[in-house]
Amino acid sequence: MQKIRKGDKVVILTGKDKGRSGEVLQVIPKEDRAIVRGINVVKRHQRQSASQEAGIITKEAPIHLSNIAIADPKDGKPTRVGFKVEGDKKVRVAKRSGVSIDG
């Protein structure tokens, strides 16, 4: 079970977007990276194709998982993730407050 999943609210720990938060759009486990909405935005020069027009587009680049942390559901500050077995399910728990991350 992964600690960071698509749809999670995360806080950026390092880099040009330090302190900002966003939602995980995609996780790339093989590369230990994630794409976060509005974070690590880069400009790409795009050649024209049948589906897309030419020009400079902005898009989110992947960021390493070590540079992001889950936002605590209670106060929104960065927290580490632990696991707890509730009934017959394994759920993610915020280490900071002990609150379950999985709705």
N, C-alpha and C positions, 0 to 999 in steps of 0.2 A: 504494500500500500504506500502510495506516494504522500509526502508531507505537503506538497504544494500541488494544487489541481486547477484545472480550468474553472473560471468563475470565482475564484478566491479573491478577496480584497488583500492586497499586499502593500508593504511600506518598503521604499528603496533605502538601503543602508549606506551605499557608497556611490561615488561618481557624480556626474553633473546634475542628476536629478535627486540627489540625497534629500531625504525627508519627505518627498512627495509620495503619494499613494495612488494606486490604480487597480484595475481589475485584470486578472490573468486571462488573456485571450487564447493562448496556446502554450502547451508545455512540450519541450523536446527532450525526453528523458535520455536518449543516446548521447546527446551533447551536453547534458546538465544545464539546459537553458530554458528560458521562458520569454514569451512576448507579452508585454503589459501595455494596456491601453493608455496612450498619451505619454509614455515613458520611453526614453532613448530614441527619440524621433530623429530620423536622418532624411536628407534630401537625395533623391535618385533621379538621374537624367534618364528618361524613358524614351526608347525608340518607338516609333509608331508601329502598331500592329493592327490586325483586323478587329480586335476587341478593344484596344486601348489607344488613346490619342497620344501624340508625342508631347514632351514637355518635362518640367521638373515636378516630380511628385514627392510628397512627404509620407513616410511610413515608419512604423515602429520596428526597430531592430531587436534581435534577441538579447537578453541580459542574463548573466550567469546566476544560477540559483543561489549561490553563496552570497550574492549581493542584495537579495530580497528576503523579507521576513513576513510571515502572516500577520495581519493586523488583528489585535485582540478584539473579539466581538463586544467586549464590555466598554473599552475606552479608546480603541483605535490605535494604540501604541504597538510597536513591534513585539512579537512574542515568539518563543520557540514552540514546537509542536510535539506533543506526547500522544500516546495511544492508550486507550482504556477499553476493556471488554464490557459492554453493557448488554446483558441478556445473552444473545447469541451473536451480536454484532460487534465488530471492532470499530471504534469511532476515534476521530482525532480530537484532542483536547488541548486548549491553550495552557501552556505552562505557567504563564503570568497570573491568570485568574482562575484556572481550573474549569472554565466554561467550555462546553462542547462546541466545536467548530462546525461539525456536520449538522445541518438543520434538523 
